[in-house]
Amino acid sequence: MGIVNVTPDSFSDGGRYLDPGVAIEHGEELISLGADVVDVGGESTRPGAQPVTADEELRRVIPVVSGLAALPSVVVSIDTTKAAVAASALDAGASIVNDVSAGRFDPEILSVVADAGAGYIAMHMFGEPRTMQSAPRYNDVVGEVGAFLAERIDAARCAGIAEDACMADPGIGFGKTPGHSLTLLAALPRLVQLVDAPILVGASRKSFIGAFLGLDVNDRDEATLATTVWAFENGAAMVRVHDVRSASRAVRLLAVMGAASSEVAA
């Protein structure tokens, strides 16, 4: 999953793709580099981010969603927590809703997705963007995140979203300390067992990488690649990344190596 942030304030690339034409070109480039899905977002969810109105979010994302969806074989997801934005984006050609609130902020979003027969990604977040990094605490971060995701996936299916149309995202960096994020990555096999849905990992350029390696946000792609390889080797079904080129190449080689390992074992 490649990232297209149509925002002025996203933590990594805020302001770079505000122009719809530039954003569409970037999305098309991500597809050419190997992205299977292009995720378009019009509201920053970085720590401390301020909310935007549905009208402003729609103004930012709909031209980009419709432009990308018109291209051959491009799968578009809309990164939103608002039912109205999800509905308009699905009408414009998106086929997946990526909801960082897992339906908690606007419960109507679940029925919107169900009615459209679309895919749905539920993410775990401690609190909401403005407060999520205010001393997040867990007794068992893996168990608690897993239980939350299992419950929200169940809610999505009860709302009518198809069983095979759901994914779950542990929300690396969303209301987690660097230690929490590292623990979730380290325990991915357990998380996969706890949640009856494919797991999406979004660790790209996140602050925990900077905390452990002392790297600026735009100097974290090599470290992000390590999380990509780790995620797929430990049961994740998809990763959400800024640097699609290196992630795609790494995944292709992992597939080749996996096939070779199977032949050797046989």
Secondary structure, DSSP 8 states (H G I E B T S, - for coil): -EEEE--S--TTTTTTT-SHHHHHHHHHHHHHTT-S-EEEESS--STT-----HHHHHHHHHHHHHHHHTSTT--EEEE-S-HHHHHHHHHTT--EEEETTTTSS-THHHHHHHHHT-EEEEE--SS-TTTTTSS---SSHHHHHHHHHHHHHHHHHHTT--GGGEEEE--TTSS--HHHHHHHHHTHHHHHHH-SS-BEE--TT-HHHHHHH---GGG-HHHHHHHHHHHHHTT-SEE-BS-HHHHHHHHHHHHHHHHHHHHHH-
